[in-house]
Amino acid sequence: MAAEPAPISFARGAPSLDIIDVDGLKAAADRAFTDDPAGSFAYGTSVGYLPLRAWIAERHGVAENQVLVTNGSMQADAFLFETLVSDGDAVIVERPSYDRTLGSLRALGADLHAVDIEPDGVSVDGVRAVLDSGVTPALAHLIPNFHNPAGYTLSADKRAELVRLARDRSFTIFEDDPYVELRFTGERLPTMFEQSDGEVVYASSFSKTVCPGIRVGYLVGSTELIGKVAALATSTYISPSMVSQSIVNSFVRSGSYEASIETVKTALAERARVLAEGLRAELPEVQFVDPEGGYFLWLTFPEGTDGDALFDACTARGLAVVKGSDFLLDDAKHHLRLAYSGVTPSQISEGVTRLAEAYRSL
C-alpha cells in the first residue's frame, strides 16, 4: 500500500518557526517581566500597554492619544468597523479582499461595493465610479502593501490620488497594512495615512514581523476616533493582553525587531522566487504577479477552471490551498491563493508539482 504524501500547506499566511526569533523573544520576555512586572501582569487600559503605545506613536509621528494597541490587527479592524459602519452603510472593498474582513462587514449588515484590483493596486477609476453612482461610503477598506490575498502593491500615484478623492468626496479610507515591513524588493512607499489630513485610519500588526502567536496589532487615527474605539474596547475586554504587549515593547526597543524583519524578508524573498519559477515552469498557462513582499501570491487559471474541483484534487495530493472564491463576492472560481511564508523552498517545489498534477487531472 502506497504511503500518503507528506502534507504541504500553501494555506496559512504565517512565517514558519525556523524564521521566528525564538531566542530574542525569550530574552524580551525576561526583560519585560523583570523590568515591569506590575505593568506586564496587571489589567491595563483599553488603549494598550503604554510604553508600546508611545513607541508606535513616535514611529508614526503622531500623538500617543492617536494610537490604540489591540489583540492583533483583526481586533483593531473589528473595533473600527463597529465604530464606523452601521447596518445598510455602503463600504468599498477590493476585489478580491481578505475573507475575514468581508465576513466582518457582512455581519454588520454593510452594503459592500467591490472594486477590482489591478497589478498596481485597486482601480481608482473603479472607486470613482462607485462614488459617481451616488454611493456615499462610510468606509473604503484597502490593503496597500503585498495584498492579502492578491499579493499586489498599491502604487505611489494611486495612493496620493485616493487620498485626494477621499478628501474631496468626504469618505474615510481604512489603510489595513499588516505586511508593510515585509518588502523584499523595490522601494518603500509612503502610506496614505502620512499624506492625509484625517481622511485615513491606519492599522498594522506585529503578528507578521515578530510572531503570529504574539497577537498584537494597533490602530492610528484621529484623537476623536481613537477615543471612541477605546470606549468600545473598554466595554469589550477591559484591556488587551499586557503580557504580549510588554514582550513586544521589549523586543522592538532592543534592536531585535529590525534583525527579525531582515531574517523574515530574506526567507520570504527566496520562497517567493522559488514559487514563481516553479509556476512558470510547470503551469505556464496560469497568470500571477510577482510579489514585492509579504506572504501571498494570487493565481488566475483559465476561465472555466472549476476551482472547487481543483481544491479537491489538491487535497487528495496532500496539498492545502485556499479557494480564490473565499475572497470574492461573486461566483468566479478560477483563482487560488498561495501562501509561501510557512513552507521551505523544497516544500514549495514539491507543492508546485502537486498543484500542476492536480490541475492536469481536471
Residue frames relative to the residue before (quaternion, step in Angstrom):
aa qw qx qy qz dx dy dz
M 1.0000 0.0000 0.0000 0.0000 0.00 0.00 0.00
A 0.4407 -0.7169 0.4766 0.2545 3.58 -0.74 1.07
A 0.4711 -0.6690 0.4987 0.2860 3.55 -1.06 0.80
E 0.5221 -0.6154 0.4882 0.3320 3.55 -1.13 0.66
P 0.5008 -0.6509 0.4634 0.3329 3.62 -0.97 0.74
A 0.5575 -0.5940 0.4535 0.3616 3.56 -1.08 0.72
P 0.4792 -0.6940 0.4439 0.3027 3.62 -0.79 0.92
I 0.0929 -0.7478 0.6560 0.0436 3.52 -1.20 0.75
S 0.1389 -0.8245 0.5464 0.0493 3.57 -0.82 0.97
F 0.0993 -0.7442 0.6597 0.0320 3.50 -0.89 1.12
A 0.4898 0.7251 -0.3773 0.3033 3.58 1.29 0.25
R 0.7789 0.3792 -0.1943 0.4601 3.59 0.80 -0.94
G 0.3057 -0.7585 0.5538 0.1565 3.56 -0.82 1.06
A 0.4618 0.6365 -0.4820 0.3864 3.57 0.23 1.29
P 0.5096 -0.6393 0.4646 0.3403 3.60 -1.07 0.60
S 0.4988 -0.6327 0.4969 0.3225 3.54 -1.15 0.60
L 0.6739 -0.5433 0.3266 0.3796 3.55 -1.18 0.63
D 0.6332 0.5769 -0.3404 0.3878 3.59 1.03 -0.72
I 0.7359 0.3704 -0.2467 0.5103 3.63 1.16 -0.32
I 0.5164 0.5889 -0.4359 0.4433 3.58 1.24 0.43
D 0.4154 -0.7160 0.5088 0.2364 3.58 -0.92 0.92
V 0.1387 -0.8329 0.5332 0.0521 3.56 0.35 1.29
D 0.6787 0.4894 -0.3020 0.4569 3.59 0.84 -0.93
G 0.6431 0.5228 -0.3220 0.4576 3.58 1.01 -0.78
L 0.6583 0.4984 -0.3038 0.4753 3.57 1.06 -0.75
K 0.6037 0.5365 -0.3549 0.4708 3.59 1.05 -0.68
A 0.6794 0.4816 -0.2913 0.4708 3.58 0.90 -0.93
A 0.6358 0.5275 -0.3283 0.4579 3.58 1.02 -0.77
A 0.6466 0.5119 -0.3195 0.4667 3.57 0.97 -0.82
D 0.6455 0.5211 -0.3225 0.4559 3.58 0.95 -0.84
R 0.6631 0.4904 -0.3086 0.4740 3.60 0.94 -0.85
A 0.6575 0.5230 -0.3200 0.4380 3.57 0.89 -0.92
F 0.7149 0.4559 -0.2589 0.4626 3.57 0.85 -0.95
T 0.6552 0.4950 -0.3092 0.4796 3.57 1.16 -0.58
D 0.7424 0.4358 -0.2270 0.4554 3.58 0.86 -0.99
D 0.8228 0.0615 -0.0023 0.5651 3.60 1.03 -0.71
P 0.0021 -0.8322 0.5544 -0.0099 3.61 0.53 1.09
A 0.6287 0.5410 -0.3510 0.4347 3.60 0.99 -0.72
G 0.7040 0.4574 -0.2700 0.4714 3.57 0.90 -0.87
S 0.6721 0.5156 -0.2980 0.4400 3.57 1.07 -0.69
F 0.8009 0.3651 -0.1516 0.4497 3.57 0.89 -0.94
A 0.6360 0.5275 -0.3369 0.4515 3.60 1.23 -0.14
Y 0.6150 -0.4358 0.4581 0.4711 3.52 -1.33 -0.04
G 0.2293 -0.7544 0.5947 0.1572 3.54 -1.08 0.69
T 0.5945 -0.5031 0.4328 0.4541 3.53 -1.12 -0.70
S 0.6706 -0.5305 0.3406 0.3909 3.55 -1.23 0.41
V 0.6359 0.5372 -0.3469 0.4321 3.63 1.12 -0.40
G 0.6209 -0.5722 0.3347 0.4184 3.60 1.24 -0.10
Y 0.7096 -0.4171 0.3494 0.4477 3.52 -1.39 -0.07
L 0.4486 -0.7722 0.3756 0.2475 3.54 -0.35 1.28
P 0.6441 0.5023 -0.3623 0.4489 3.67 0.90 -0.64
L 0.6485 0.4898 -0.3262 0.4828 3.61 1.03 -0.69
R 0.6007 0.5520 -0.3484 0.4616 3.56 1.03 -0.76
A 0.6599 0.5033 -0.3075 0.4654 3.59 0.95 -0.85
W 0.6372 0.5280 -0.3280 0.4556 3.60 0.99 -0.81
I 0.6599 0.4990 -0.3021 0.4735 3.58 0.95 -0.89
A 0.6394 0.5308 -0.3263 0.4505 3.58 0.93 -0.87
E 0.6641 0.4947 -0.3056 0.4699 3.57 0.91 -0.87
R 0.6487 0.5342 -0.3161 0.4405 3.58 0.97 -0.83
H 0.7504 0.3641 -0.2007 0.5139 3.58 1.07 -0.73
G 0.4550 -0.7207 0.4311 0.2961 3.59 1.25 0.03
V 0.5517 0.5874 -0.4019 0.4349 3.57 1.05 0.78
A 0.6121 -0.5203 0.4348 0.4068 3.56 -1.33 0.12
E 0.6208 -0.5764 0.3803 0.3712 3.57 -1.11 0.63
N 0.6790 0.4889 -0.3092 0.4520 3.60 1.03 -0.66
Q 0.5801 0.5325 -0.3922 0.4756 3.58 1.29 0.35
V 0.6730 0.4659 -0.2720 0.5060 3.59 1.31 0.10
L 0.0034 -0.7565 0.6540 0.0075 3.54 -1.14 0.79
V 0.2209 -0.7864 0.5694 0.0919 3.56 -0.76 1.13
T 0.1362 -0.8375 0.5289 -0.0144 3.55 -0.76 1.13
N 0.5850 -0.5225 0.4713 0.4034 3.54 -1.38 -0.02
G 0.8110 -0.1429 0.0470 0.5654 3.58 0.23 1.27
S 0.5850 -0.6058 0.4018 0.3597 3.56 -1.16 0.50
M 0.5662 0.5841 -0.4055 0.4169 3.62 1.13 -0.37
Q 0.6097 0.5233 -0.3482 0.4829 3.58 1.14 -0.59
A 0.6198 0.5281 -0.3354 0.4738 3.57 1.05 -0.75
D 0.6328 0.5282 -0.3232 0.4649 3.57 0.98 -0.88
A 0.6856 0.5058 -0.2934 0.4337 3.55 0.80 -1.05
F 0.6504 0.5061 -0.3191 0.4680 3.59 0.96 -0.83
L 0.6676 0.5012 -0.3103 0.4548 3.57 0.91 -0.88
F 0.6543 0.5089 -0.3222 0.4573 3.58 0.89 -0.87
E 0.6722 0.4956 -0.3081 0.4555 3.57 0.88 -0.88
T 0.6590 0.5119 -0.3029 0.4603 3.59 1.11 -0.65
L 0.8127 0.3258 -0.1297 0.4653 3.59 0.89 -0.94
V 0.7578 0.3744 -0.1883 0.5001 3.61 1.13 -0.54
S 0.0985 -0.7837 0.6129 0.0226 3.54 -0.84 1.07
D 0.7048 -0.4499 0.3359 0.4335 3.55 -1.29 0.32
G 0.8125 0.2418 -0.2035 0.4898 3.56 -0.80 1.07
D 0.5110 0.6468 -0.4276 0.3712 3.61 1.22 -0.20
A 0.4427 -0.6741 0.5279 0.2662 3.54 -1.11 0.74
V 0.0058 -0.7702 0.6376 -0.0130 3.55 -1.06 0.85
I 0.2979 -0.7286 0.5906 0.1778 3.55 -0.91 0.96
V 0.0071 -0.7706 0.6371 -0.0174 3.55 -0.95 0.98
E 0.5278 -0.6178 0.4775 0.3343 3.52 -1.28 0.34
R 0.2307 -0.7399 0.6120 0.1571 3.55 -1.28 0.45
P 0.4640 -0.3442 -0.7741 0.2589 1.53 -0.76 2.45
S 0.1785 -0.7540 0.6154 0.1447 3.54 -1.37 0.13
Y 0.6900 -0.4752 0.3468 0.4218 3.53 -1.30 0.38
D 0.4989 -0.7107 0.4082 0.2817 3.56 -0.68 1.11
R 0.6703 0.4961 -0.3201 0.4495 3.60 0.96 -0.75
T 0.5844 0.5457 -0.3684 0.4743 3.58 1.15 -0.52
L 0.6526 0.5078 -0.3138 0.4667 3.56 0.89 -0.92
G 0.6609 0.5140 -0.3077 0.4521 3.58 0.96 -0.84
S 0.6484 0.5199 -0.3179 0.4564 3.58 0.98 -0.84
L 0.6882 0.4792 -0.2849 0.4642 3.56 0.91 -0.92
R 0.6258 0.5261 -0.3395 0.4652 3.58 1.01 -0.72
A 0.6442 0.5364 -0.3239 0.4387 3.58 0.98 -0.85
L 0.6725 0.4716 -0.2857 0.4936 3.58 1.18 -0.56
G 0.5171 -0.6628 0.4019 0.3630 3.57 1.27 -0.09
A 0.3165 0.7701 -0.5008 0.2366 3.59 1.19 0.45
D 0.3732 -0.6761 0.5937 0.2261 3.52 -1.26 0.66
L 0.1588 -0.8546 0.4920 0.0497 3.56 -0.06 1.34
H 0.1094 -0.7679 0.6303 0.0320 3.55 -0.99 0.97
A 0.1822 -0.8223 0.5349 0.0669 3.57 -0.32 1.29
V 0.1211 -0.7798 0.6136 0.0274 3.55 -0.91 1.04
D 0.5195 -0.6794 0.4263 0.2946 3.57 -0.81 1.03
I 0.3239 -0.6908 0.6116 0.2093 3.52 -1.25 0.67
E 0.2186 -0.7387 0.6265 0.1185 3.53 -1.10 0.85
P 0.7137 -0.4538 0.2878 0.4493 3.64 -1.16 0.22
D 0.7339 0.3403 -0.2298 0.5412 3.61 1.20 -0.43
G 0.7605 -0.3899 0.1893 0.4835 3.55 1.11 0.69
V 0.7856 -0.3519 0.2258 0.4561 3.53 -1.35 0.05
S 0.5106 -0.6441 0.4797 0.3071 3.57 -1.08 0.73
V 0.3412 -0.7391 0.5431 0.2058 3.58 -0.58 1.13
D 0.6125 0.5333 -0.3505 0.4664 3.59 1.05 -0.69
G 0.6382 0.5256 -0.3246 0.4594 3.57 1.05 -0.71
V 0.6305 0.5071 -0.3267 0.4884 3.59 1.02 -0.77
R 0.6612 0.5109 -0.3061 0.4562 3.56 0.93 -0.92
A 0.6313 0.5387 -0.3335 0.4473 3.58 1.03 -0.75
V 0.6202 0.5225 -0.3427 0.4742 3.59 1.02 -0.74
L 0.6714 0.4927 -0.2972 0.4669 3.59 0.90 -0.91
D 0.6782 0.5023 -0.2912 0.4505 3.59 0.95 -0.87
S 0.6036 0.5676 -0.3548 0.4331 3.57 1.23 -0.39
G 0.6219 -0.5552 0.3339 0.4398 3.57 1.29 -0.09
V 0.5034 0.6467 -0.4214 0.3883 3.57 1.29 0.02
T 0.1120 -0.7542 0.6434 0.0685 3.56 -1.02 0.89
P 0.2081 -0.8336 0.4969 0.1219 3.59 -0.07 1.22
A 0.4599 -0.6323 0.5436 0.3054 3.53 -1.18 0.57
L 0.8018 0.0177 0.0846 0.5913 3.53 1.13 -0.73
A 0.1210 -0.7180 0.6718 0.1365 3.52 -1.33 0.47
H 0.1962 -0.7981 0.5629 0.0874 3.57 -0.52 1.18
L 0.0487 0.8112 -0.5741 0.0999 3.58 -0.57 1.20
I 0.1866 -0.7445 0.6324 0.1051 3.57 -1.08 0.85
P 0.2034 -0.8709 0.4327 0.1137 3.61 0.06 1.24
N 0.7954 0.2968 -0.1356 0.5108 3.58 0.97 -0.78
F 0.8620 -0.0740 0.0435 0.4995 3.56 -0.87 1.09
H 0.1186 -0.8969 0.4244 0.0367 3.42 1.06 1.14
N 0.2280 -0.7171 0.6419 0.1476 3.52 -1.21 0.70
P 0.5620 -0.2529 -0.7816 0.0970 1.64 -1.21 2.23
A 0.5558 0.6996 -0.3718 0.2517 3.61 1.13 -0.44
G 0.3707 -0.7382 0.4867 0.2841 3.59 1.09 -0.63
Y 0.5183 0.6609 -0.4065 0.3595 3.61 1.27 -0.14
T 0.2743 -0.7422 0.5872 0.1705 3.56 -1.31 0.37
L 0.4406 -0.6950 0.5118 0.2466 3.56 -0.93 0.98
S 0.4395 -0.7289 0.4633 0.2470 3.57 -0.72 1.09
A 0.6458 -0.5255 0.3874 0.3958 3.56 -1.26 0.43
D 0.6531 0.5178 -0.3245 0.4473 3.61 0.91 -0.85
K 0.6692 0.4926 -0.3051 0.4652 3.57 0.93 -0.85
R 0.6025 0.5559 -0.3609 0.4447 3.59 1.02 -0.70
A 0.6861 0.4767 -0.2859 0.4693 3.56 0.83 -0.98
E 0.6617 0.5140 -0.3101 0.4492 3.57 0.96 -0.85
L 0.6552 0.5120 -0.3147 0.4577 3.59 0.98 -0.79
V 0.6270 0.5193 -0.3401 0.4707 3.59 1.02 -0.73
R 0.6435 0.5063 -0.3225 0.4749 3.59 0.95 -0.82
L 0.6535 0.5162 -0.3126 0.4570 3.57 0.97 -0.85
A 0.6478 0.5095 -0.3188 0.4681 3.59 0.96 -0.82
R 0.6478 0.5143 -0.3099 0.4688 3.56 1.03 -0.82
D 0.7051 0.4721 -0.2684 0.4561 3.59 0.87 -0.94
R 0.7733 0.3486 -0.1715 0.5010 3.58 1.01 -0.83
S 0.4139 -0.7663 0.4255 0.2458 3.58 1.30 0.18
F 0.5085 0.5734 -0.5020 0.4008 3.54 0.58 1.17
T 0.4822 -0.6782 0.4913 0.2571 3.54 -1.29 0.45
I 0.2373 -0.7259 0.6275 0.1519 3.54 -1.06 0.84
F 0.1794 -0.7354 0.6423 0.1206 3.53 -0.99 0.89
E 0.1592 -0.8006 0.5761 0.0412 3.56 -0.38 1.31
D 0.0908 -0.8214 0.5627 -0.0217 3.54 -0.09 1.38
D 0.0682 0.8776 -0.4480 0.1566 3.55 0.02 1.36
P 0.1274 0.8480 -0.5095 0.0712 3.63 0.73 0.94
Y 0.7139 0.4681 -0.2507 0.4565 3.61 1.19 -0.44
V 0.3310 0.8144 -0.4498 0.1580 3.58 1.31 -0.08
E 0.7057 0.4804 -0.2779 0.4405 3.62 0.93 -0.80
L 0.6646 0.5628 -0.2837 0.4013 3.58 1.23 -0.35
R 0.2970 0.7460 -0.5333 0.2662 3.59 1.00 0.77
F 0.0759 -0.8190 0.5682 0.0260 3.57 -0.77 1.04
T 0.7678 0.1469 -0.1688 0.6004 3.58 1.28 0.19
G 0.7592 0.3478 -0.2653 0.4820 3.58 -1.10 0.65
E 0.5965 -0.5908 0.4330 0.3280 3.51 -1.39 0.06
R 0.5308 -0.6119 0.4841 0.3309 3.55 -1.11 0.70
L 0.2697 -0.7783 0.5529 0.1254 3.56 -0.95 0.93
P 0.5503 -0.5996 0.4472 0.3710 3.61 -1.09 0.58
T 0.4725 -0.6565 0.5029 0.3047 3.55 -1.09 0.69
M 0.5803 -0.5485 0.4591 0.3894 3.54 -1.27 0.31
F 0.5893 0.5825 -0.3656 0.4240 3.57 1.08 -0.69
E 0.6519 0.5321 -0.3100 0.4425 3.58 0.97 -0.85
Q 0.7236 0.4367 -0.2296 0.4826 3.57 1.15 -0.61
S 0.6289 0.5962 -0.3108 0.3905 3.56 1.27 -0.19
D 0.3043 -0.7086 0.6021 0.2069 3.51 -1.39 0.24
G 0.7968 -0.2425 0.1140 0.5417 3.55 0.97 0.88
E 0.5402 0.6386 -0.4014 0.3732 3.59 1.26 -0.07
V 0.7502 0.3793 -0.1808 0.5105 3.58 1.22 -0.46
V 0.1436 -0.7243 0.6681 0.0921 3.53 -1.15 0.83
Y 0.2071 -0.8151 0.5381 0.0563 3.55 -0.84 1.00
A 0.0186 -0.7814 0.6236 0.0174 3.57 -1.12 0.73
S 0.0597 0.7726 -0.6319 0.0151 3.54 -1.18 0.61
S 0.3156 -0.7617 0.5530 0.1198 3.53 -1.35 0.09
F 0.3431 -0.6987 0.5855 0.2266 3.53 -1.27 0.52
S 0.4591 0.6997 -0.4408 0.3246 3.59 1.25 -0.10
K 0.7086 0.4562 -0.2560 0.4735 3.58 1.13 -0.66
T 0.7541 0.3901 -0.1982 0.4897 3.59 1.14 -0.50
V 0.7112 0.3688 -0.2417 0.5475 3.62 1.14 -0.57
C 0.6332 -0.4489 0.2894 0.5601 3.56 0.70 -1.16
P 0.6100 -0.5916 0.3739 0.3716 3.62 -1.05 0.64
G 0.6843 0.5300 -0.2946 0.4049 3.57 0.95 -0.87
I 0.5435 0.6335 -0.4068 0.3711 3.58 1.19 -0.29
R 0.1266 -0.8566 0.4899 0.1011 3.59 1.23 -0.60
V 0.4462 0.6406 -0.5012 0.3733 3.57 0.57 1.20
G 0.0805 0.7670 -0.6305 0.0880 3.53 -0.83 1.12
Y 0.1592 -0.8069 0.5598 0.1009 3.56 -1.23 -0.04
L 0.2972 -0.7070 0.6171 0.1762 3.51 -1.41 0.40
V 0.0700 -0.7483 0.6565 0.0650 3.55 -1.21 0.65
G 0.2283 0.7741 -0.5600 0.1874 3.58 -0.76 1.03
S 0.7464 -0.3444 0.2805 0.4956 3.53 -1.23 -0.39
T 0.6392 -0.5280 0.3931 0.3976 3.56 -1.20 0.50
E 0.6536 0.5241 -0.3160 0.4453 3.57 0.94 -0.87
L 0.6858 0.4784 -0.2932 0.4635 3.57 0.85 -0.94
I 0.6651 0.4941 -0.3185 0.4606 3.60 0.85 -0.89
G 0.6076 0.5492 -0.3501 0.4545 3.59 1.08 -0.63
K 0.6544 0.4996 -0.3096 0.4758 3.58 0.99 -0.81
V 0.6662 0.4932 -0.3037 0.4697 3.56 0.94 -0.87
A 0.6231 0.5439 -0.3367 0.4501 3.59 1.04 -0.76
A 0.6340 0.5187 -0.3303 0.4690 3.59 1.02 -0.74
L 0.6415 0.5069 -0.3132 0.4831 3.57 1.02 -0.80
A 0.6462 0.5224 -0.3184 0.4561 3.58 0.97 -0.84
T 0.6183 0.5536 -0.3388 0.4432 3.58 0.99 -0.82
S 0.7200 0.4389 -0.2520 0.4748 3.56 0.87 -0.93
T 0.6463 0.5324 -0.3152 0.4467 3.58 1.23 -0.45
Y 0.8486 -0.0632 0.0809 0.5191 3.60 0.69 -1.01
I 0.5255 -0.6336 0.3954 0.4075 3.62 1.26 0.33
S 0.7397 -0.2664 0.1880 0.5887 3.57 0.72 -1.09
P 0.5131 -0.5991 0.4960 0.3630 3.59 -1.22 0.35
S 0.7206 -0.4460 0.3098 0.4311 3.57 -1.29 -0.05
M 0.2976 -0.7645 0.5495 0.1580 3.56 -0.51 1.20
V 0.5899 0.5759 -0.3711 0.4274 3.59 1.08 -0.65
S 0.6860 0.4759 -0.2868 0.4698 3.59 0.78 -1.01
Q 0.7117 0.4741 -0.2753 0.4393 3.56 0.83 -0.97
S 0.6314 0.5116 -0.3499 0.4660 3.59 1.05 -0.60
I 0.6173 0.5270 -0.3415 0.4739 3.59 1.09 -0.66
V 0.6513 0.5027 -0.3155 0.4728 3.58 0.92 -0.87
N 0.6324 0.5375 -0.3352 0.4459 3.57 0.95 -0.84
S 0.6646 0.4888 -0.2986 0.4799 3.57 0.92 -0.89
F 0.6513 0.5376 -0.3051 0.4400 3.57 0.99 -0.88
V 0.7267 0.4414 -0.2631 0.4558 3.61 0.78 -0.99
R 0.6861 0.4837 -0.2888 0.4603 3.60 1.11 -0.57
S 0.6414 0.5707 -0.3137 0.4056 3.59 1.25 -0.27
G 0.5487 -0.5768 0.4170 0.4385 3.56 1.23 -0.41
S 0.5186 0.6544 -0.4107 0.3663 3.58 1.24 -0.25
Y 0.5829 0.6176 -0.3693 0.3774 3.57 1.09 -0.69
E 0.6911 0.4710 -0.2850 0.4684 3.58 0.78 -1.01
A 0.6494 0.5105 -0.3197 0.4641 3.58 0.97 -0.80
S 0.6416 0.5249 -0.3190 0.4593 3.58 1.00 -0.82
I 0.6438 0.5240 -0.3216 0.4555 3.57 0.94 -0.88
E 0.6539 0.5110 -0.3211 0.4562 3.59 0.93 -0.84
T 0.6305 0.5272 -0.3317 0.4631 3.59 1.00 -0.79
V 0.6767 0.4899 -0.2917 0.4658 3.55 0.86 -0.97
K 0.6697 0.5099 -0.3100 0.4421 3.61 0.85 -0.91
T 0.6363 0.5292 -0.3324 0.4523 3.58 0.95 -0.81
A 0.6700 0.4875 -0.2929 0.4772 3.56 0.94 -0.89
L 0.6627 0.5132 -0.3147 0.4454 3.59 0.89 -0.87
A 0.6308 0.5428 -0.3398 0.4382 3.58 0.97 -0.83
E 0.6649 0.4948 -0.2985 0.4732 3.58 0.94 -0.88
R 0.6787 0.4970 -0.2963 0.4523 3.57 0.90 -0.90
A 0.6418 0.5085 -0.3250 0.4732 3.59 1.00 -0.77
R 0.6424 0.5269 -0.3260 0.4510 3.59 0.98 -0.80
V 0.6663 0.4963 -0.3036 0.4664 3.57 0.88 -0.94
L 0.6479 0.5214 -0.3191 0.4545 3.58 0.96 -0.83
A 0.6821 0.4880 -0.2961 0.4571 3.59 0.81 -0.98
E 0.6606 0.5022 -0.3132 0.4618 3.59 0.91 -0.87
G 0.6588 0.5128 -0.3103 0.4547 3.57 0.96 -0.82
L 0.6555 0.5131 -0.3115 0.4583 3.57 0.95 -0.86
R 0.6636 0.5013 -0.3163 0.4563 3.59 0.92 -0.84
A 0.6766 0.4912 -0.2950 0.4625 3.57 1.06 -0.71
E 0.8092 0.3240 -0.1398 0.4697 3.58 0.84 -0.97
L 0.7840 0.1752 -0.1056 0.5861 3.61 1.18 -0.45
P 0.0184 -0.8597 0.5103 0.0108 3.61 0.62 1.06
E 0.6377 0.5406 -0.3384 0.4320 3.61 1.13 -0.40
V 0.6018 0.5667 -0.3500 0.4407 3.59 1.26 -0.21
Q 0.2834 -0.7733 0.5493 0.1414 3.58 -0.92 0.92
F 0.1642 0.7576 -0.6234 0.1019 3.57 -1.14 0.73
V 0.3584 -0.6913 0.5834 0.2311 3.54 -1.35 0.31
D 0.4576 -0.6780 0.4950 0.2930 3.58 -0.82 0.94
P 0.3724 -0.7417 0.5053 0.2362 3.63 -0.68 0.99
E 0.3940 -0.6976 0.5494 0.2372 3.55 -1.23 0.58
G 0.7874 -0.0553 0.0465 0.6122 3.55 1.29 -0.14
G 0.6535 0.5611 -0.3604 0.3580 3.53 -1.29 -0.24
Y 0.6666 -0.5611 0.3904 0.2973 3.50 -1.41 -0.30
F 0.7907 0.4289 -0.1212 0.4197 3.56 1.11 -0.73
L 0.0894 -0.7443 0.6584 0.0682 3.48 -1.36 0.51
W 0.2646 -0.7817 0.5564 0.0967 3.56 -0.88 1.06
L 0.1723 -0.8051 0.5640 0.0633 3.56 -0.64 1.14
T 0.1181 -0.7600 0.6358 0.0639 3.54 -1.03 0.89
F 0.2018 -0.7822 0.5841 0.0793 3.54 -0.54 1.24
P 0.6768 -0.4690 0.3442 0.4512 3.62 -1.18 0.26
E 0.6152 -0.5459 0.4228 0.3805 3.56 -1.15 0.70
G 0.7548 0.3615 -0.2862 0.4666 3.53 -1.02 0.84
T 0.4750 0.6510 -0.4554 0.3784 3.58 1.26 -0.13
D 0.3401 -0.7365 0.5519 0.1930 3.58 -0.87 0.96
G 0.2884 -0.8078 0.4943 0.1413 3.55 -0.13 1.31
D 0.6216 0.5358 -0.3495 0.4520 3.58 1.07 -0.67
A 0.6678 0.4866 -0.2957 0.4794 3.56 0.95 -0.88
L 0.6338 0.5237 -0.3292 0.4644 3.59 1.04 -0.74
F 0.6165 0.5388 -0.3352 0.4662 3.58 1.01 -0.80
D 0.6767 0.4865 -0.2951 0.4672 3.59 0.88 -0.93
A 0.6493 0.5179 -0.3195 0.4561 3.59 1.01 -0.80
C 0.6270 0.5173 -0.3280 0.4812 3.58 1.08 -0.69
T 0.6466 0.5320 -0.3126 0.4485 3.56 0.92 -0.94
A 0.6513 0.5281 -0.3095 0.4484 3.56 0.99 -0.86
R 0.7123 0.4171 -0.2381 0.5119 3.58 1.24 -0.49
G 0.5696 -0.6334 0.3659 0.3748 3.57 1.25 0.34
L 0.5574 0.5860 -0.3887 0.4414 3.56 1.19 0.54
A 0.2010 -0.7824 0.5820 0.0937 3.58 -0.68 1.11
V 0.0519 0.7616 -0.6420 0.0718 3.56 -0.87 1.05
V 0.3624 -0.6996 0.5567 0.2633 3.58 -1.30 0.05
K 0.4802 -0.6744 0.4839 0.2836 3.55 -0.87 0.97
G 0.4891 -0.6604 0.4863 0.2970 3.55 -0.97 0.82
S 0.5903 0.5990 -0.3658 0.3986 3.58 1.11 -0.61
D 0.5486 0.6124 -0.3991 0.4060 3.60 1.19 -0.38
F 0.7407 0.4184 -0.2012 0.4856 3.56 1.17 -0.63
L 0.6654 0.4886 -0.2731 0.4938 3.57 1.33 0.12
L 0.4180 -0.7047 0.5205 0.2402 3.53 -1.23 0.55
D 0.6775 0.4526 -0.2818 0.5067 3.58 1.29 -0.17
D 0.6688 -0.5400 0.3585 0.3641 3.56 -1.30 -0.21
A 0.3536 0.7481 -0.5016 0.2524 3.62 1.20 0.20
K 0.0914 -0.8335 0.5449 0.0020 3.57 -0.80 1.03
H 0.5871 0.6302 -0.3566 0.3618 3.61 1.21 -0.03
H 0.5815 0.5439 -0.3895 0.4630 3.56 1.07 0.79
L 0.0703 -0.7422 0.6598 0.0942 3.53 -1.37 0.38
R 0.2595 -0.7035 0.6253 0.2160 3.55 -1.26 0.45
L 0.1086 -0.7695 0.6272 0.0522 3.53 -0.95 0.97
A 0.1613 -0.7514 0.6328 0.0949 3.56 -0.96 0.92
Y 0.1763 -0.8202 0.5407 0.0624 3.56 -0.68 1.13
S 0.4730 0.7332 -0.4001 0.2803 3.59 1.29 -0.10
G 0.7785 0.3810 -0.1786 0.4657 3.58 1.03 -0.72
V 0.6677 0.4696 -0.2901 0.4995 3.57 1.28 0.24
T 0.4856 -0.6647 0.4874 0.2912 3.55 -1.09 0.70
P 0.6736 -0.4869 0.3473 0.4343 3.63 -1.18 0.30
S 0.6621 0.4929 -0.3267 0.4604 3.62 0.92 -0.78
Q 0.6367 0.5058 -0.3295 0.4799 3.60 1.03 -0.69
I 0.6177 0.5425 -0.3434 0.4542 3.58 1.04 -0.75
S 0.6560 0.5147 -0.3170 0.4520 3.60 0.87 -0.92
E 0.6737 0.4686 -0.2894 0.4928 3.57 0.92 -0.88
G 0.6406 0.5354 -0.3307 0.4401 3.58 0.99 -0.77
V 0.6394 0.5101 -0.3283 0.4724 3.60 1.00 -0.75
T 0.6200 0.5339 -0.3407 0.4630 3.59 1.02 -0.75
R 0.6661 0.4864 -0.3029 0.4775 3.59 0.94 -0.85
L 0.6315 0.5302 -0.3350 0.4559 3.58 1.01 -0.78
A 0.6555 0.5034 -0.3111 0.4692 3.57 0.94 -0.88
E 0.6397 0.5117 -0.3259 0.4720 3.60 0.98 -0.79
A 0.6494 0.5140 -0.3221 0.4586 3.58 0.95 -0.85
Y 0.6599 0.5012 -0.3108 0.4655 3.59 0.94 -0.86
R 0.6753 0.4941 -0.3022 0.4566 3.61 0.89 -0.86
S 0.6392 0.5547 -0.3260 0.4212 3.59 1.16 -0.50
L 0.5468 0.6497 -0.3982 0.3468 3.59 1.20 -0.36
